[in-house]
Amino acid sequence: GNSVTQMEGPVTLSEEAFLTINCTYTATGYPSLFWYVQYPGEGLQLLLKATKADDKGSNKGFEATYRKETTSFHLEKGSVQVSDSAVYFCALSDDSGGYQKVTFGTGTKLQVIP
Amino acid sequence: NAGVTQTPKFQVLKTGQSMTLQCAQDMNHEYMSWYRQDPGMGLRLIHYSVGAGITDQGEVPNGYNVSRSTTEDFPLRLLSAAPSQTSVYFCASSEVPTYNSPLHFGNGTRLTVT
């Protein structure tokens, strides 16, 4: 079956530091890949996505590239802010059986300190 | 635009009690789903629906029932609550076809079963 593996957290960074959160996946076929972000007390919201190999998703300064050869979708940001403190989930979606089957990673908590 | 609305935000039940978690969306999405979020386990799919009158089981359906009488509403019923059902529950919806469509989440219901 499909699976998503994320780096363990929590990750603590100083403001303006470079961020990388690793994500690797196992899937049959050609899934779409997503990063979701969850702020305290809220539901998940889409941060970015990529639907085919070598696509780069980007939003709010975050980027991730769909690497089929390494089955990875690492999240990066060049300069984090305190407001980026949240839990980040990597996810994949395929169309097995004709419906959306989404597999989530366990989440990585990011804390940015001033 | 309200998006996905879940009620209640918090609920405490005694073992054996029943209750219904409400979910409504105003985006005319055909696909709706329920997830539970537990520490260290990411999100796990409970039930999903690809349209009014159509529901199916996800990864962890035992102890839960759903129905989909309208496009907008997708309630989740706990028939006889157990402590193992203590969790945060999220409702999510998306457009169809669902393969490349991101999920839109509600803000969750935090359930405690004593």
Interface residues (C-beta under 8 A of the other chain):
Chain A: V4 S32 F34 Y36 G41 E42 G43 L44 Q45 L46 K49 T51 F89 S93 D94 D95 Y99 Q100 V102 F104 G105 T106 G107
Chain B: V4 Y31 S33 G40 M41 G42 L43 L45 Y48 V50 D56 F90 A92 S94 P97 T98 Y99 N100 S101 P102 L103 H104 F105 G106 N107 G108
